[in-house]
Amino acid sequence: MKIETANRSTSRVCLPGHPEVGARFEWALALTALWILGGLYVDGWAHTNIPETIDSFFTPWHAVLYSGLGASIAVVGITYLSNWRKGYDWLRSLPPVYMRSLLGAVILIVAGNLDFIWHSLFGFEEDVEALVSPSHLSLAVGGVLMISGPLRMAWERSRSKENIIPWPALLSLFTVLSIFTFFTSFSGAFTHPHLFVGDVPAEDTYVWDTTLISYVLVTSALLMGFILMAILRWKLPPGSLTLLITGNALLMFVMSISYTGEYWQVLIAALLGGILADVLLYVLQPSRERVKALRWFSFLVPASLFLLYFLSLILTHGIWWNSNMWLGMIFFSGMTGLGLSWLAVPPYSLEASK
């Protein structure tokens, strides 16, 4: 009888469902995500500007990055363990959205060790290698899965566009966007403004032209993909698009500042482009119901950004592209945004086509 009573007293209570998380948790995850982002771009800056100093895994740049990763993993892990100790099932000790963040944390731990082993076996990557190495891409997958939790949670909670995006979710959106642009920085317009400037290349310009075209199109596609996702789901607070466009451009520019520093005028273009995007959002009020406004917004935001981008270089340094090229790419950037709006809100009804 005593043994049976003891067993009952020590048996673990299993609580049903998933626990809730508060604003403090989401802010902690959003702020550690910014810490990770800072470490990522600092490490990218070191690889780009002082690669000769990177001869070990244990660098100040890795310290910033991995301490941020550790802090974010700790936020998720400690909350998970606390809820598990309260009695929640080990597969339900966080809300479903944040269980995926926990999976991201596990991937990060494995990828961090893989990164150390990879460097030990194959040395340290140079230039584009650092962006496409398997260990770094594994870190990116785990990191995005973990730090996008506040964004995914806001998505789950939203039921109409009248909901204002919470600030932790907006910061999460900015962080995820900037990770995407980091890993495609080889095709970033704000990473390579110097390549548009100067005399026409002596050799055949075909490779140069196609490379620079990719800078415009990739940048336009990434920015508008994230912007359209946000505006079609939430109401954005004033200044949100300025934050996304200007903040991201600043990160990309500073990462390669050793050879882009004198072309800082493109940052003014990014600031004006971001402000104009916020004005267009306020005036046009694009939505699924206001499709024409959505189409104009999707075209004008990237087109005006690259109009300002090219004008900032033409008026200060001059560019070697002729008017056919740079005016054409302004139109192309707008069509990229317009095309993405067609994917987000198709110009026909699936029901009507049946």
Secondary structure as UniProt FT lines:
FT   HELIX           2..10
FT   HELIX           23..49
FT   HELIX           51..53
FT   HELIX           60..86
FT   TURN            90..91
FT   HELIX           96..122
FT   TURN            127..128
FT   HELIX           129..132
FT   HELIX           134..147
FT   HELIX           149..157
FT   TURN            161..162
FT   HELIX           167..183
FT   HELIX           185..187
FT   TURN            189..191
FT   HELIX           193..196
FT   HELIX           206..231
FT   TURN            232..233
FT   TURN            238..239
FT   HELIX           240..255
FT   HELIX           257..260
FT   HELIX           261..263
FT   HELIX           265..284
FT   HELIX           291..314
FT   TURN            315..317
FT   HELIX           323..344
FT   HELIX           350..353
//
